Amino acid sequence: MSNKTYKAGIVVSTVVGAALGWTASSYVEKKRALEENPSLLTRLRDFEQRLYHDGYQKATELQEIRQEVENKIAENE
C-alpha cells in the first residue's frame, strides 16, 4: 500500500467517524428534547381534556342552580 493511499484512508476514516459521532449526538439531543417537551398533539389533547372537564363542572353547577330555582318555585306555589 502506498503512502498516499494510507493517508487517504486515515482522512476518510476520520471524516466518517466524525460524521457518525455528530449524527449520534444529534439523535440523542433530539430524543432528549422530545422527552422534555411533549409533542403538540399531546399538549392539544391535554388542553382538550382540561376544557372538557371545566365545561362539565360548569354544566353541573348550572344544573344544580337550575334545580334549586325550580324547587323554590315549586315551594312558593
N, CA, C and O atoms as a Tripos MOL2 file, in Angstrom:
@<TRIPOS>MOLECULE
protein
  308   307    77     0     0
PROTEIN
NO_CHARGES

@<TRIPOS>ATOM
      1 N           0.8460   -1.1670    0.0000 N.3       1 MET1
      2 CA          0.0000    0.0000    0.0000 C.3       1 MET1
      3 C           0.8950    1.2340    0.0000 C.2       1 MET1
      4 O           1.8590    1.3110    0.7610 O.2       1 MET1
      5 N           0.5760    2.1820   -0.8430 N.am      2 SER2
      6 CA          1.4180    3.3650   -0.9350 C.3       2 SER2
      7 C           1.1030    4.3270    0.2030 C.2       2 SER2
      8 O           0.0660    4.2280    0.8580 O.2       2 SER2
      9 N           1.9990    5.2300    0.4140 N.am      3 ASN3
     10 CA          1.8620    6.2180    1.4860 C.3       3 ASN3
     11 C           0.6620    7.1270    1.2250 C.2       3 ASN3
     12 O          -0.0240    7.5350    2.1620 O.2       3 ASN3
     13 N           0.4090    7.4450   -0.0440 N.am      4 LYS4
     14 CA         -0.6970    8.3210   -0.4120 C.3       4 LYS4
     15 C          -2.0410    7.6410   -0.1040 C.2       4 LYS4
     16 O          -2.9590    8.2860    0.4020 O.2       4 LYS4
     17 N          -2.1550    6.3510   -0.4080 N.am      5 THR5
     18 CA         -3.3720    5.5950   -0.1390 C.3       5 THR5
     19 C          -3.5950    5.4750    1.3690 C.2       5 THR5
     20 O          -4.7240    5.5780    1.8490 O.2       5 THR5
     21 N          -2.5280    5.2610    2.0930 N.am      6 TYR6
     22 CA         -2.6060    5.1390    3.5530 C.3       6 TYR6
     23 C          -3.1400    6.4360    4.1750 C.2       6 TYR6
     24 O          -4.0110    6.3870    5.0430 O.2       6 TYR6
     25 N          -2.6300    7.5880    3.7420 N.am      7 LYS7
     26 CA         -3.0760    8.8830    4.2610 C.3       7 LYS7
     27 C          -4.5330    9.1520    3.8820 C.2       7 LYS7
     28 O          -5.3030    9.6880    4.6790 O.2       7 LYS7
     29 N          -4.9000    8.7730    2.6610 N.am      8 ALA8
     30 CA         -6.2810    8.9640    2.2210 C.3       8 ALA8
     31 C          -7.2240    8.1040    3.0760 C.2       8 ALA8
     32 O          -8.3210    8.5430    3.4200 O.2       8 ALA8
     33 N          -6.8030    6.9010    3.4110 N.am      9 GLY9
     34 CA         -7.6050    6.0210    4.2630 C.3       9 GLY9
     35 C          -7.8120    6.6180    5.6410 C.2       9 GLY9
     36 O          -8.9050    6.5390    6.2020 O.2       9 GLY9
     37 N          -6.7670    7.2120    6.1850 N.am     10 ILE10
     38 CA         -6.8600    7.8410    7.5040 C.3      10 ILE10
     39 C          -7.8180    9.0330    7.4500 C.2      10 ILE10
     40 O          -8.6450    9.2140    8.3440 O.2      10 ILE10
     41 N          -7.6990    9.8410    6.3990 N.am     11 VAL11
     42 CA         -8.5630   11.0120    6.2650 C.3      11 VAL11
     43 C         -10.0270   10.5770    6.1190 C.2      11 VAL11
     44 O         -10.9110   11.1410    6.7650 O.2      11 VAL11
     45 N         -10.2790    9.5800    5.2750 N.am     12 VAL12
     46 CA        -11.6430    9.0970    5.0740 C.3      12 VAL12
     47 C         -12.1950    8.5210    6.3710 C.2      12 VAL12
     48 O         -13.3430    8.7910    6.7220 O.2      12 VAL12
     49 N         -11.4020    7.7380    7.0830 N.am     13 SER13
     50 CA        -11.8410    7.1560    8.3500 C.3      13 SER13
     51 C         -12.1620    8.2420    9.3690 C.2      13 SER13
     52 O         -13.1420    8.1280   10.1050 O.2      13 SER13
     53 N         -11.3640    9.2740    9.4200 N.am     14 THR14
     54 CA        -11.5860   10.3750   10.3520 C.3      14 THR14
     55 C         -12.8780   11.1150   10.0220 C.2      14 THR14
     56 O         -13.6640   11.4330   10.9140 O.2      14 THR14
     57 N         -13.0910   11.3850    8.7470 N.am     15 VAL15
     58 CA        -14.2960   12.1060    8.3330 C.3      15 VAL15
     59 C         -15.5380   11.2650    8.6170 C.2      15 VAL15
     60 O         -16.5270   11.7830    9.1340 O.2      15 VAL15
     61 N         -15.4990    9.9840    8.2890 N.am     16 VAL16
     62 CA        -16.6470    9.1050    8.5380 C.3      16 VAL16
     63 C         -16.9110    8.9910   10.0420 C.2      16 VAL16
     64 O         -18.0660    9.0250   10.4660 O.2      16 VAL16
     65 N         -15.8690    8.8580   10.8440 N.am     17 GLY17
     66 CA        -16.0250    8.7840   12.2940 C.3      17 GLY17
     67 C         -16.6340   10.0540   12.8670 C.2      17 GLY17
     68 O         -17.4990    9.9960   13.7410 O.2      17 GLY17
     69 N         -16.1780   11.2080   12.3700 N.am     18 ALA18
     70 CA        -16.7260   12.4840   12.8410 C.3      18 ALA18
     71 C         -18.1940   12.6150   12.4420 C.2      18 ALA18
     72 O         -19.0120   13.0830   13.2340 O.2      18 ALA18
     73 N         -18.5280   12.2100   11.2340 N.am     19 ALA19
     74 CA        -19.9130   12.2950   10.7740 C.3      19 ALA19
     75 C         -20.8170   11.3810   11.5970 C.2      19 ALA19
     76 O         -21.9150   11.7800   11.9850 O.2      19 ALA19
     77 N         -20.3640   10.1690   11.8620 N.am     20 LEU20
     78 CA        -21.1580    9.2450   12.6900 C.3      20 LEU20
     79 C         -21.3210    9.7740   14.1080 C.2      20 LEU20
     80 O         -22.4030    9.6670   14.6850 O.2      20 LEU20
     81 N         -20.2680   10.3380   14.6720 N.am     21 GLY21
     82 CA        -20.3470   10.9190   16.0140 C.3      21 GLY21
     83 C         -21.3180   12.0760   16.0650 C.2      21 GLY21
     84 O         -22.1040   12.1870   17.0070 O.2      21 GLY21
     85 N         -21.2750   12.9490   15.0550 N.am     22 TRP22
     86 CA        -22.1920   14.0870   15.0010 C.3      22 TRP22
     87 C         -23.6320   13.6100   14.8540 C.2      22 TRP22
     88 O         -24.5380   14.1490   15.4890 O.2      22 TRP22
     89 N         -23.8400   12.5950   14.0110 N.am     23 THR23
     90 CA        -25.1830   12.0590   13.8160 C.3      23 THR23
     91 C         -25.7280   11.4600   15.1130 C.2      23 THR23
     92 O         -26.8760   11.7060   15.4830 O.2      23 THR23
     93 N         -24.9050   10.6790   15.7960 N.am     24 ALA24
     94 CA        -25.3350   10.0720   17.0580 C.3      24 ALA24
     95 C         -25.6280   11.1430   18.1000 C.2      24 ALA24
     96 O         -26.6120   11.0400   18.8320 O.2      24 ALA24
     97 N         -24.8010   12.1520   18.1750 N.am     25 SER25
     98 CA        -25.0010   13.2420   19.1360 C.3      25 SER25
     99 C         -26.2980   13.9880   18.8390 C.2      25 SER25
    100 O         -27.0510   14.3070   19.7590 O.2      25 SER25
    101 N         -26.5640   14.2670   17.5740 N.am     26 SER26
    102 CA        -27.7970   14.9580   17.1940 C.3      26 SER26
    103 C         -29.0230   14.1220   17.5390 C.2      26 SER26
    104 O         -30.0250   14.6450   18.0270 O.2      26 SER26
    105 N         -28.9340   12.8200   17.2820 N.am     27 TYR27
    106 CA        -30.0500   11.9250   17.5670 C.3      27 TYR27
    107 C         -30.3590   11.9150   19.0620 C.2      27 TYR27
    108 O         -31.5210   12.0200   19.4550 O.2      27 TYR27
    109 N         -29.3440   11.7900   19.8850 N.am     28 VAL28
    110 CA        -29.5420   11.7560   21.3360 C.3      28 VAL28
    111 C         -30.0990   13.0890   21.8270 C.2      28 VAL28
    112 O         -30.9750   13.1160   22.6920 O.2      28 VAL28
    113 N         -29.6010   14.1830   21.2850 N.am     29 GLU29
    114 CA        -30.0790   15.5060   21.6910 C.3      29 GLU29
    115 C         -31.5580   15.6910   21.3260 C.2      29 GLU29
    116 O         -32.3330   16.2030   22.1340 O.2      29 GLU29
    117 N         -31.9460   15.2840   20.1340 N.am     30 LYS30
    118 CA        -33.3480   15.3940   19.7290 C.3      30 LYS30
    119 C         -34.2330   14.4900   20.5620 C.2      30 LYS30
    120 O         -35.3520   14.8670   20.9090 O.2      30 LYS30
    121 N         -33.7490   13.3060   20.8870 N.am     31 LYS31
    122 CA        -34.5130   12.3640   21.7020 C.3      31 LYS31
    123 C         -34.7670   12.9700   23.0840 C.2      31 LYS31
    124 O         -35.8800   12.8800   23.6020 O.2      31 LYS31
    125 N         -33.7690   13.5730   23.6700 N.am     32 ARG32
    126 CA        -33.9260   14.2120   24.9850 C.3      32 ARG32
    127 C         -34.8860   15.3900   24.9080 C.2      32 ARG32
    128 O         -35.7010   15.5930   25.8080 O.2      32 ARG32
    129 N         -34.7900   16.1640   23.8380 N.am     33 ALA33
    130 CA        -35.6820   17.3200   23.6730 C.3      33 ALA33
    131 C         -37.1280   16.8620   23.5580 C.2      33 ALA33
    132 O         -38.0240   17.5150   24.0930 O.2      33 ALA33
    133 N         -37.3690   15.7610   22.8760 N.am     34 LEU34
    134 CA        -38.7280   15.2380   22.7530 C.3      34 LEU34
    135 C         -39.2580   14.7550   24.0970 C.2      34 LEU34
    136 O         -40.4410   14.9210   24.3930 O.2      34 LEU34
    137 N         -38.3920   14.1600   24.9100 N.am     35 GLU35
    138 CA        -38.8190   13.6800   26.2160 C.3      35 GLU35
    139 C         -39.1410   14.8390   27.1450 C.2      35 GLU35
    140 O         -40.0630   14.7490   27.9560 O.2      35 GLU35
    141 N         -38.3830   15.9310   27.0310 N.am     36 GLU36
    142 CA        -38.5960   17.0830   27.8990 C.3      36 GLU36
    143 C         -39.7980   17.9070   27.4590 C.2      36 GLU36
    144 O         -40.5230   18.4450   28.2960 O.2      36 GLU36
    145 N         -40.0100   18.0070   26.1720 N.am     37 ASN37
    146 CA        -41.1010   18.8150   25.6370 C.3      37 ASN37
    147 C         -42.1310   17.8940   25.0010 C.2      37 ASN37
    148 O         -41.8440   17.2380   23.9990 O.2      37 ASN37
    149 N         -43.3290   17.8390   25.5730 N.am     38 PRO38
    150 CA        -44.3550   16.9860   24.9640 C.3      38 PRO38
    151 C         -44.7180   17.5010   23.5720 C.2      38 PRO38
    152 O         -44.5950   18.6930   23.2900 O.2      38 PRO38
    153 N         -45.1560   16.6100   22.7280 N.am     39 SER39
    154 CA        -45.4850   16.9850   21.3630 C.3      39 SER39
    155 C         -46.7080   17.8970   21.3430 C.2      39 SER39
    156 O         -47.4540   17.9900   22.3170 O.2      39 SER39
    157 N         -46.8860   18.5520   20.2300 N.am     40 LEU40
    158 CA        -48.0260   19.4470   20.0630 C.3      40 LEU40
    159 C         -49.3250   18.6750   20.2120 C.2      40 LEU40
    160 O         -50.2780   19.1700   20.8140 O.2      40 LEU40
    161 N         -49.3700   17.4780   19.6740 N.am     41 LEU41
    162 CA        -50.5680   16.6600   19.7630 C.3      41 LEU41
    163 C         -50.8990   16.3230   21.2170 C.2      41 LEU41
    164 O         -52.0640   16.3580   21.6110 O.2      41 LEU41
    165 N         -49.8890   16.0010   22.0060 N.am     42 THR42
    166 CA        -50.1000   15.7020   23.4260 C.3      42 THR42
    167 C         -50.6010   16.9270   24.1670 C.2      42 THR42
    168 O         -51.5120   16.8340   24.9900 O.2      42 THR42
    169 N         -50.0080   18.0750   23.8770 N.am     43 ARG43
    170 CA        -50.4510   19.3050   24.5460 C.3      43 ARG43
    171 C         -51.8800   19.6550   24.1650 C.2      43 ARG43
    172 O         -52.6570   20.0900   25.0150 O.2      43 ARG43
    173 N         -52.2400   19.4710   22.8910 N.am     44 LEU44
    174 CA        -53.6190   19.7310   22.4700 C.3      44 LEU44
    175 C         -54.5950   18.7740   23.1340 C.2      44 LEU44
    176 O         -55.6850   19.1770   23.5420 O.2      44 LEU44
    177 N         -54.2080   17.5120   23.2430 N.am     45 ARG45
    178 CA        -55.0750   16.5140   23.8870 C.3      45 ARG45
    179 C         -55.2840   16.8740   25.3580 C.2      45 ARG45
    180 O         -56.4040   16.7970   25.8630 O.2      45 ARG45
    181 N         -54.2120   17.2660   26.0430 N.am     46 ASP46
    182 CA        -54.3280   17.6640   27.4490 C.3      46 ASP46
    183 C         -55.2160   18.9050   27.5980 C.2      46 ASP46
    184 O         -56.0350   18.9830   28.5140 O.2      46 ASP46
    185 N         -55.0460   19.8770   26.6880 N.am     47 PHE47
    186 CA        -55.8740   21.0820   26.7260 C.3      47 PHE47
    187 C         -57.3350   20.7300   26.5200 C.2      47 PHE47
    188 O         -58.2080   21.2620   27.2060 O.2      47 PHE47
    189 N         -57.6080   19.8350   25.5770 N.am     48 GLU48
    190 CA        -58.9790   19.4210   25.3090 C.3      48 GLU48
    191 C         -59.5920   18.7360   26.5300 C.2      48 GLU48
    192 O         -60.7590   18.9670   26.8490 O.2      48 GLU48
    193 N         -58.8210   17.9040   27.2080 N.am     49 GLN49
    194 CA        -59.3120   17.2290   28.4090 C.3      49 GLN49
    195 C         -59.6300   18.2340   29.5140 C.2      49 GLN49
    196 O         -60.6610   18.1230   30.1780 O.2      49 GLN49
    197 N         -58.7410   19.2180   29.7140 N.am     50 ARG50
    198 CA        -58.9980   20.2420   30.7340 C.3      50 ARG50
    199 C         -60.2360   21.0600   30.3810 C.2      50 ARG50
    200 O         -61.0570   21.3670   31.2450 O.2      50 ARG50
    201 N         -60.3570   21.4080   29.1080 N.am     51 LEU51
    202 CA        -61.5060   22.1770   28.6550 C.3      51 LEU51
    203 C         -62.7980   21.3930   28.8640 C.2      51 LEU51
    204 O         -63.7940   21.9520   29.3230 O.2      51 LEU51
    205 N         -62.7900   20.1190   28.5350 N.am     52 TYR52
    206 CA        -63.9660   19.2690   28.7230 C.3      52 TYR52
    207 C         -64.3210   19.1650   30.2000 C.2      52 TYR52
    208 O         -65.4880   19.2710   30.5760 O.2      52 TYR52
    209 N         -63.3070   18.9560   31.0340 N.am     53 HIS53
    210 CA        -63.5270   18.8210   32.4740 C.3      53 HIS53
    211 C         -64.1110   20.1180   33.0570 C.2      53 HIS53
    212 O         -65.0580   20.0750   33.8430 O.2      53 HIS53
    213 N         -63.5480   21.2610   32.6700 N.am     54 ASP54
    214 CA        -64.0610   22.5470   33.1520 C.3      54 ASP54
    215 C         -65.4970   22.7650   32.6980 C.2      54 ASP54
    216 O         -66.3340   23.2220   33.4760 O.2      54 ASP54
    217 N         -65.7810   22.4430   31.4530 N.am     55 GLY55
    218 CA        -67.1430   22.5860   30.9370 C.3      55 GLY55
    219 C         -68.1180   21.6870   31.6610 C.2      55 GLY55
    220 O         -69.2460   22.0880   31.9490 O.2      55 GLY55
    221 N         -67.6920   20.4810   31.9540 N.am     56 TYR56
    222 CA        -68.5510   19.5340   32.6790 C.3      56 TYR56
    223 C         -68.8630   20.0570   34.0750 C.2      56 TYR56
    224 O         -70.0010   19.9640   34.5370 O.2      56 TYR56
    225 N         -67.8540   20.6060   34.7480 N.am     57 GLN57
    226 CA        -68.0720   21.1720   36.0880 C.3      57 GLN57
    227 C         -69.0530   22.3420   36.0340 C.2      57 GLN57
    228 O         -69.9550   22.4330   36.8670 O.2      57 GLN57
    229 N         -68.8810   23.2320   35.0620 N.am     58 LYS58
    230 CA        -69.7940   24.3810   34.9290 C.3      58 LYS58
    231 C         -71.2070   23.9070   34.6440 C.2      58 LYS58
    232 O         -72.1620   24.4350   35.2150 O.2      58 LYS58
    233 N         -71.3570   22.9160   33.7690 N.am     59 ALA59
    234 CA        -72.6930   22.4000   33.4460 C.3      59 ALA59
    235 C         -73.3400   21.7910   34.6900 C.2      59 ALA59
    236 O         -74.5430   21.9540   34.8990 O.2      59 ALA59
    237 N         -72.5740   21.1040   35.5030 N.am     60 THR60
    238 CA        -73.0970   20.5120   36.7340 C.3      60 THR60
    239 C         -73.5390   21.6000   37.7070 C.2      60 THR60
    240 O         -74.6000   21.5000   38.3230 O.2      60 THR60
    241 N         -72.7160   22.6390   37.8410 N.am     61 GLU61
    242 CA        -73.0790   23.7490   38.7220 C.3      61 GLU61
    243 C         -74.3570   24.4350   38.2490 C.2      61 GLU61
    244 O         -75.2340   24.7470   39.0540 O.2      61 GLU61
    245 N         -74.4590   24.6690   36.9460 N.am     62 LEU62
    246 CA        -75.6700   25.2990   36.4080 C.3      62 LEU62
    247 C         -76.8950   24.4190   36.6160 C.2      62 LEU62
    248 O         -77.9740   24.9270   36.9210 O.2      62 LEU62
    249 N         -76.7490   23.1290   36.4570 N.am     63 GLN63
    250 CA        -77.8640   22.2110   36.6690 C.3      63 GLN63
    251 C         -78.3200   22.2460   38.1300 C.2      63 GLN63
    252 O         -79.5180   22.2150   38.4090 O.2      63 GLN63
    253 N         -77.3610   22.3110   39.0600 N.am     64 GLU64
    254 CA        -77.7100   22.3950   40.4790 C.3      64 GLU64
    255 C         -78.4610   23.6950   40.7800 C.2      64 GLU64
    256 O         -79.4440   23.6920   41.5200 O.2      64 GLU64
    257 N         -77.9940   24.7980   40.2040 N.am     65 ILE65
    258 CA        -78.6690   26.0850   40.4110 C.3      65 ILE65
    259 C         -80.0750   26.0340   39.8130 C.2      65 ILE65
    260 O         -81.0360   26.4860   40.4360 O.2      65 ILE65
    261 N         -80.1870   25.4900   38.6220 N.am     66 ARG66
    262 CA        -81.4960   25.3720   37.9710 C.3      66 ARG66
    263 C         -82.4500   24.5380   38.8280 C.2      66 ARG66
    264 O         -83.6270   24.8720   38.9630 O.2      66 ARG66
    265 N         -81.9330   23.4510   39.4040 N.am     67 GLN67
    266 CA        -82.7590   22.5830   40.2450 C.3      67 GLN67
    267 C         -83.2050   23.3200   41.5110 C.2      67 GLN67
    268 O         -84.3530   23.1900   41.9370 O.2      67 GLN67
    269 N         -82.2900   24.0960   42.1120 N.am     68 GLU68
    270 CA        -82.6420   24.8720   43.2970 C.3      68 GLU68
    271 C         -83.7420   25.8880   42.9810 C.2      68 GLU68
    272 O         -84.6860   26.0460   43.7560 O.2      68 GLU68
    273 N         -83.6190   26.5660   41.8570 N.am     69 VAL69
    274 CA        -84.6240   27.5540   41.4540 C.3      69 VAL69
    275 C         -85.9710   26.8780   41.2450 C.2      69 VAL69
    276 O         -86.9930   27.3730   41.7200 O.2      69 VAL69
    277 N         -85.9820   25.7620   40.5470 N.am     70 GLU70
    278 CA        -87.2320   25.0370   40.3160 C.3      70 GLU70
    279 C         -87.8560   24.5710   41.6270 C.2      70 GLU70
    280 O         -89.0760   24.6220   41.7870 O.2      70 GLU70
    281 N         -87.0170   24.1120   42.5780 N.am     71 ASN71
    282 CA        -87.5250   23.6850   43.8860 C.3      71 ASN71
    283 C         -88.1360   24.8610   44.6480 C.2      71 ASN71
    284 O         -89.1900   24.7090   45.2660 O.2      71 ASN71
    285 N         -87.4990   26.0220   44.6150 N.am     72 LYS72
    286 CA        -88.0230   27.2110   45.3050 C.3      72 LYS72
    287 C         -89.3480   27.6420   44.6800 C.2      72 LYS72
    288 O         -90.2890   27.9990   45.3880 O.2      72 LYS72
    289 N         -89.4130   27.6060   43.3520 N.am     73 ILE73
    290 CA        -90.6480   27.9830   42.6650 C.3      73 ILE73
    291 C         -91.7670   27.0150   43.0500 C.2      73 ILE73
    292 O         -92.9000   27.4300   43.2940 O.2      73 ILE73
    293 N         -91.4390   25.7260   43.1020 N.am     74 ALA74
    294 CA        -92.4460   24.7230   43.4620 C.3      74 ALA74
    295 C         -92.9020   24.9100   44.9060 C.2      74 ALA74
    296 O         -94.0770   24.6890   45.1990 O.2      74 ALA74
    297 N         -92.0230   25.3050   45.8110 N.am     75 GLU75
    298 CA        -92.3840   25.5290   47.2030 C.3      75 GLU75
    299 C         -93.2970   26.7440   47.3510 C.2      75 GLU75
    300 O         -94.1960   26.7370   48.1930 O.2      75 GLU75
    301 N         -93.0840   27.7730   46.5550 N.am     76 ASN76
    302 CA        -93.8440   29.0160   46.6760 C.3      76 ASN76
    303 C         -95.2220   28.9310   45.9880 C.2      76 ASN76
    304 O         -96.0660   29.8000   46.2060 O.2      76 ASN76
    305 N         -95.4450   27.9530   45.2080 N.am     77 GLU77
    306 CA        -96.7330   27.8770   44.5130 C.3      77 GLU77
    307 C         -97.7760   27.3310   45.3750 C.2      77 GLU77
    308 O         -98.9230   27.1990   44.9490 O.2      77 GLU77
@<TRIPOS>BOND
     1     1     2 1
     2     2     3 1
     3     3     4 2
     4     3     5 am
     5     5     6 1
     6     6     7 1
     7     7     8 2
     8     7     9 am
     9     9    10 1
    10    10    11 1
    11    11    12 2
    12    11    13 am
    13    13    14 1
    14    14    15 1
    15    15    16 2
    16    15    17 am
    17    17    18 1
    18    18    19 1
    19    19    20 2
    20    19    21 am
    21    21    22 1
    22    22    23 1
    23    23    24 2
    24    23    25 am
    25    25    26 1
    26    26    27 1
    27    27    28 2
    28    27    29 am
    29    29    30 1
    30    30    31 1
    31    31    32 2
    32    31    33 am
    33    33    34 1
    34    34    35 1
    35    35    36 2
    36    35    37 am
    37    37    38 1
    38    38    39 1
    39    39    40 2
    40    39    41 am
    41    41    42 1
    42    42    43 1
    43    43    44 2
    44    43    45 am
    45    45    46 1
    46    46    47 1
    47    47    48 2
    48    47    49 am
    49    49    50 1
    50    50    51 1
    51    51    52 2
    52    51    53 am
    53    53    54 1
    54    54    55 1
    55    55    56 2
    56    55    57 am
    57    57    58 1
    58    58    59 1
    59    59    60 2
    60    59    61 am
    61    61    62 1
    62    62    63 1
    63    63    64 2
    64    63    65 am
    65    65    66 1
    66    66    67 1
    67    67    68 2
    68    67    69 am
    69    69    70 1
    70    70    71 1
    71    71    72 2
    72    71    73 am
    73    73    74 1
    74    74    75 1
    75    75    76 2
    76    75    77 am
    77    77    78 1
    78    78    79 1
    79    79    80 2
    80    79    81 am
    81    81    82 1
    82    82    83 1
    83    83    84 2
    84    83    85 am
    85    85    86 1
    86    86    87 1
    87    87    88 2
    88    87    89 am
    89    89    90 1
    90    90    91 1
    91    91    92 2
    92    91    93 am
    93    93    94 1
    94    94    95 1
    95    95    96 2
    96    95    97 am
    97    97    98 1
    98    98    99 1
    99    99   100 2
   100    99   101 am
   101   101   102 1
   102   102   103 1
   103   103   104 2
   104   103   105 am
   105   105   106 1
   106   106   107 1
   107   107   108 2
   108   107   109 am
   109   109   110 1
   110   110   111 1
   111   111   112 2
   112   111   113 am
   113   113   114 1
   114   114   115 1
   115   115   116 2
   116   115   117 am
   117   117   118 1
   118   118   119 1
   119   119   120 2
   120   119   121 am
   121   121   122 1
   122   122   123 1
   123   123   124 2
   124   123   125 am
   125   125   126 1
   126   126   127 1
   127   127   128 2
   128   127   129 am
   129   129   130 1
   130   130   131 1
   131   131   132 2
   132   131   133 am
   133   133   134 1
   134   134   135 1
   135   135   136 2
   136   135   137 am
   137   137   138 1
   138   138   139 1
   139   139   140 2
   140   139   141 am
   141   141   142 1
   142   142   143 1
   143   143   144 2
   144   143   145 am
   145   145   146 1
   146   146   147 1
   147   147   148 2
   148   147   149 am
   149   149   150 1
   150   150   151 1
   151   151   152 2
   152   151   153 am
   153   153   154 1
   154   154   155 1
   155   155   156 2
   156   155   157 am
   157   157   158 1
   158   158   159 1
   159   159   160 2
   160   159   161 am
   161   161   162 1
   162   162   163 1
   163   163   164 2
   164   163   165 am
   165   165   166 1
   166   166   167 1
   167   167   168 2
   168   167   169 am
   169   169   170 1
   170   170   171 1
   171   171   172 2
   172   171   173 am
   173   173   174 1
   174   174   175 1
   175   175   176 2
   176   175   177 am
   177   177   178 1
   178   178   179 1
   179   179   180 2
   180   179   181 am
   181   181   182 1
   182   182   183 1
   183   183   184 2
   184   183   185 am
   185   185   186 1
   186   186   187 1
   187   187   188 2
   188   187   189 am
   189   189   190 1
   190   190   191 1
   191   191   192 2
   192   191   193 am
   193   193   194 1
   194   194   195 1
   195   195   196 2
   196   195   197 am
   197   197   198 1
   198   198   199 1
   199   199   200 2
   200   199   201 am
   201   201   202 1
   202   202   203 1
   203   203   204 2
   204   203   205 am
   205   205   206 1
   206   206   207 1
   207   207   208 2
   208   207   209 am
   209   209   210 1
   210   210   211 1
   211   211   212 2
   212   211   213 am
   213   213   214 1
   214   214   215 1
   215   215   216 2
   216   215   217 am
   217   217   218 1
   218   218   219 1
   219   219   220 2
   220   219   221 am
   221   221   222 1
   222   222   223 1
   223   223   224 2
   224   223   225 am
   225   225   226 1
   226   226   227 1
   227   227   228 2
   228   227   229 am
   229   229   230 1
   230   230   231 1
   231   231   232 2
   232   231   233 am
   233   233   234 1
   234   234   235 1
   235   235   236 2
   236   235   237 am
   237   237   238 1
   238   238   239 1
   239   239   240 2
   240   239   241 am
   241   241   242 1
   242   242   243 1
   243   243   244 2
   244   243   245 am
   245   245   246 1
   246   246   247 1
   247   247   248 2
   248   247   249 am
   249   249   250 1
   250   250   251 1
   251   251   252 2
   252   251   253 am
   253   253   254 1
   254   254   255 1
   255   255   256 2
   256   255   257 am
   257   257   258 1
   258   258   259 1
   259   259   260 2
   260   259   261 am
   261   261   262 1
   262   262   263 1
   263   263   264 2
   264   263   265 am
   265   265   266 1
   266   266   267 1
   267   267   268 2
   268   267   269 am
   269   269   270 1
   270   270   271 1
   271   271   272 2
   272   271   273 am
   273   273   274 1
   274   274   275 1
   275   275   276 2
   276   275   277 am
   277   277   278 1
   278   278   279 1
   279   279   280 2
   280   279   281 am
   281   281   282 1
   282   282   283 1
   283   283   284 2
   284   283   285 am
   285   285   286 1
   286   286   287 1
   287   287   288 2
   288   287   289 am
   289   289   290 1
   290   290   291 1
   291   291   292 2
   292   291   293 am
   293   293   294 1
   294   294   295 1
   295   295   296 2
   296   295   297 am
   297   297   298 1
   298   298   299 1
   299   299   300 2
   300   299   301 am
   301   301   302 1
   302   302   303 1
   303   303   304 2
   304   303   305 am
   305   305   306 1
   306   306   307 1
   307   307   308 2
@<TRIPOS>SUBSTRUCTURE
     1 MET1         2 RESIDUE 1 A MET
     2 SER2         6 RESIDUE 1 A SER
     3 ASN3        10 RESIDUE 1 A ASN
     4 LYS4        14 RESIDUE 1 A LYS
     5 THR5        18 RESIDUE 1 A THR
     6 TYR6        22 RESIDUE 1 A TYR
     7 LYS7        26 RESIDUE 1 A LYS
     8 ALA8        30 RESIDUE 1 A ALA
     9 GLY9        34 RESIDUE 1 A GLY
    10 ILE10       38 RESIDUE 1 A ILE
    11 VAL11       42 RESIDUE 1 A VAL
    12 VAL12       46 RESIDUE 1 A VAL
    13 SER13       50 RESIDUE 1 A SER
    14 THR14       54 RESIDUE 1 A THR
    15 VAL15       58 RESIDUE 1 A VAL
    16 VAL16       62 RESIDUE 1 A VAL
    17 GLY17       66 RESIDUE 1 A GLY
    18 ALA18       70 RESIDUE 1 A ALA
    19 ALA19       74 RESIDUE 1 A ALA
    20 LEU20       78 RESIDUE 1 A LEU
    21 GLY21       82 RESIDUE 1 A GLY
    22 TRP22       86 RESIDUE 1 A TRP
    23 THR23       90 RESIDUE 1 A THR
    24 ALA24       94 RESIDUE 1 A ALA
    25 SER25       98 RESIDUE 1 A SER
    26 SER26      102 RESIDUE 1 A SER
    27 TYR27      106 RESIDUE 1 A TYR
    28 VAL28      110 RESIDUE 1 A VAL
    29 GLU29      114 RESIDUE 1 A GLU
    30 LYS30      118 RESIDUE 1 A LYS
    31 LYS31      122 RESIDUE 1 A LYS
    32 ARG32      126 RESIDUE 1 A ARG
    33 ALA33      130 RESIDUE 1 A ALA
    34 LEU34      134 RESIDUE 1 A LEU
    35 GLU35      138 RESIDUE 1 A GLU
    36 GLU36      142 RESIDUE 1 A GLU
    37 ASN37      146 RESIDUE 1 A ASN
    38 PRO38      150 RESIDUE 1 A PRO
    39 SER39      154 RESIDUE 1 A SER
    40 LEU40      158 RESIDUE 1 A LEU
    41 LEU41      162 RESIDUE 1 A LEU
    42 THR42      166 RESIDUE 1 A THR
    43 ARG43      170 RESIDUE 1 A ARG
    44 LEU44      174 RESIDUE 1 A LEU
    45 ARG45      178 RESIDUE 1 A ARG
    46 ASP46      182 RESIDUE 1 A ASP
    47 PHE47      186 RESIDUE 1 A PHE
    48 GLU48      190 RESIDUE 1 A GLU
    49 GLN49      194 RESIDUE 1 A GLN
    50 ARG50      198 RESIDUE 1 A ARG
    51 LEU51      202 RESIDUE 1 A LEU
    52 TYR52      206 RESIDUE 1 A TYR
    53 HIS53      210 RESIDUE 1 A HIS
    54 ASP54      214 RESIDUE 1 A ASP
    55 GLY55      218 RESIDUE 1 A GLY
    56 TYR56      222 RESIDUE 1 A TYR
    57 GLN57      226 RESIDUE 1 A GLN
    58 LYS58      230 RESIDUE 1 A LYS
    59 ALA59      234 RESIDUE 1 A ALA
    60 THR60      238 RESIDUE 1 A THR
    61 GLU61      242 RESIDUE 1 A GLU
    62 LEU62      246 RESIDUE 1 A LEU
    63 GLN63      250 RESIDUE 1 A GLN
    64 GLU64      254 RESIDUE 1 A GLU
    65 ILE65      258 RESIDUE 1 A ILE
    66 ARG66      262 RESIDUE 1 A ARG
    67 GLN67      266 RESIDUE 1 A GLN
    68 GLU68      270 RESIDUE 1 A GLU
    69 VAL69      274 RESIDUE 1 A VAL
    70 GLU70      278 RESIDUE 1 A GLU
    71 ASN71      282 RESIDUE 1 A ASN
    72 LYS72      286 RESIDUE 1 A LYS
    73 ILE73      290 RESIDUE 1 A ILE
    74 ALA74      294 RESIDUE 1 A ALA
    75 GLU75      298 RESIDUE 1 A GLU
    76 ASN76      302 RESIDUE 1 A ASN
    77 GLU77      306 RESIDUE 1 A GLU
